[in-house]
Amino acid sequence: MKRVLTVKDRTGTFDIPSFLMTENDSLQIKLEIKNELRLGRFRLVVRHGEQKKAFTLSQNETIELCSGWLSKSTENLEFSLVYLNVTETAVLKDDYMIEPLKMESINGNFAFTALLQEIEAQQNEQERRIVALEEKIKEYENEGVPLVFEE
């Protein structure tokens, strides 16, 4: 399973908010960095419960997390990213915010959900519902139905 992690303005989001992966497949994550013109390297650390893996890569490279490593824990996948100079001796940026992946095991397979995108979708749905309720209330008020709020 190949997913793209796009980092733009120090915020990283996945290309698809939720996806399924079979127990025999590996998770490949391609790191796409936008708005970074300087030369350097990136260090991506993936935490999965007590386990962690570190990768040093350039822009638009892919990392691979094998299913054996993923199946060792039921914890979420958390990512941290730092930007290093070309010689990897100094940190240039370390304040990237990468959305975590909620991981669930379903009959031996894996289901992943990007938590920030899930929260945004829930907020958008709540906002849509509030706007619809406000419109309905205005409709009642326009028809002469007095609305009295209890305290």
C-alpha positions in Angstrom: 0.0 0.0 0.0 1.5 3.3 -1.1 0.5 6.6 0.5 1.7 10.1 0.0 2.6 12.3 3.0 2.6 15.9 1.8 4.4 18.5 4.0 3.4 22.1 3.2 4.1 25.0 5.5 5.3 22.7 8.2 2.1 20.7 8.3 2.0 17.1 7.0 -1.2 15.4 5.8 -1.9 12.1 4.0 -3.3 12.0 0.5 -6.2 9.7 1.6 -7.9 10.2 5.0 -8.5 6.5 5.6 -7.4 3.3 3.9 -7.2 -0.5 4.4 -4.2 -2.7 4.1 -3.9 -6.5 4.0 -1.8 -8.3 6.6 0.8 -9.3 4.0 1.2 -5.9 2.5 3.7 -3.2 3.6 2.9 0.4 4.1 5.0 2.7 1.8 4.9 6.4 2.6 6.3 8.8 0.0 7.4 12.1 1.6 6.6 15.1 -0.5 8.0 18.4 0.8 6.5 21.6 -0.6 7.9 25.1 -0.2 11.4 24.1 0.8 14.1 25.4 -1.5 17.3 24.9 0.5 19.3 21.7 0.1 19.2 19.4 3.1 18.0 16.1 4.4 15.0 15.1 6.4 14.8 12.7 9.3 11.5 11.1 9.8 10.8 9.1 13.0 7.9 6.8 13.1 6.7 5.7 16.6 4.3 2.7 17.0 3.7 2.0 20.6 7.1 1.2 22.2 8.7 0.7 18.7 10.3 3.4 16.6 12.0 3.6 13.3 14.1 6.5 11.9 14.7 7.3 8.3 17.0 9.9 6.7 15.8 10.9 3.3 15.6 13.6 0.7 12.5 15.2 -0.7 10.2 12.8 -2.6 11.7 9.6 -1.2 9.7 6.7 0.1 9.9 4.8 3.4 8.6 1.3 4.0 6.9 -0.1 7.1 6.6 -3.9 6.9 3.4 -5.6 8.1 5.4 -7.6 10.7 6.6 -4.4 12.3 3.0 -2.9 12.2 1.4 -6.0 13.7 3.6 -5.9 16.8 1.4 -3.2 18.4 -2.1 -1.8 18.2 -1.0 1.8 19.0 -1.3 4.7 16.5 1.5 5.6 14.2 3.0 9.0 15.2 5.5 10.9 13.0 8.1 13.5 13.8 10.1 15.2 11.1 13.2 17.4 11.3 15.1 19.2 8.6 18.9 18.8 8.6 21.7 20.5 6.7 23.3 18.6 3.8 26.0 17.1 6.1 23.4 16.1 8.7 25.3 17.9 11.4 22.8 20.6 12.3 19.0 20.8 12.6 17.5 23.6 10.5 13.8 23.1 11.4 12.2 20.8 13.9 8.7 22.2 14.3 6.8 20.1 11.7 3.3 18.9 12.6 2.6 15.5 11.0 -0.8 14.0 11.5 -0.8 10.7 13.3 -2.5 7.6 11.8 -5.0 5.7 14.0 -4.4 2.0 13.4 -7.0 -0.7 13.9 -6.6 -4.4 13.3 -9.6 -6.0 11.6 -9.4 -9.8 11.1 -5.6 -9.6 10.7 -5.8 -6.7 8.2 -5.1 -3.1 9.1 -7.3 0.0 8.9 -5.7 3.4 9.1 -7.3 6.8 9.7 -5.6 10.1 9.5 -6.7 11.7 12.8 -6.5 15.4 11.8 -8.5 14.8 8.6 -11.0 12.8 10.6 -11.4 15.6 13.2 -11.8 18.2 10.3 -14.5 16.1 8.7 -16.4 15.8 12.0 -16.1 19.6 12.5 -17.3 20.3 9.0 -20.3 18.0 9.6 -21.1 19.7 12.9 -20.8 23.1 11.2 -23.1 22.0 8.5 -25.7 20.8 11.0 -25.5 24.0 13.0 -26.1 26.1 9.9 -29.1 23.9 9.0 -30.5 24.3 12.5 -30.0 28.1 12.4 -31.9 28.2 9.1 -34.7 26.2 10.5 -34.9 28.4 13.6 -35.1 31.5 11.4 -37.8 29.9 9.4 -39.9 29.3 12.5 -39.3 32.9 13.7 -40.3 34.3 10.2 -43.5 32.3 10.5 -44.3 33.9 13.8 -43.5 31.0 16.1 -41.9 32.5 19.2 -38.9 30.6 20.5 -38.4 30.7 24.2 -35.1 29.3 25.6 -35.1 27.8 29.0 -32.4 28.6 31.5 
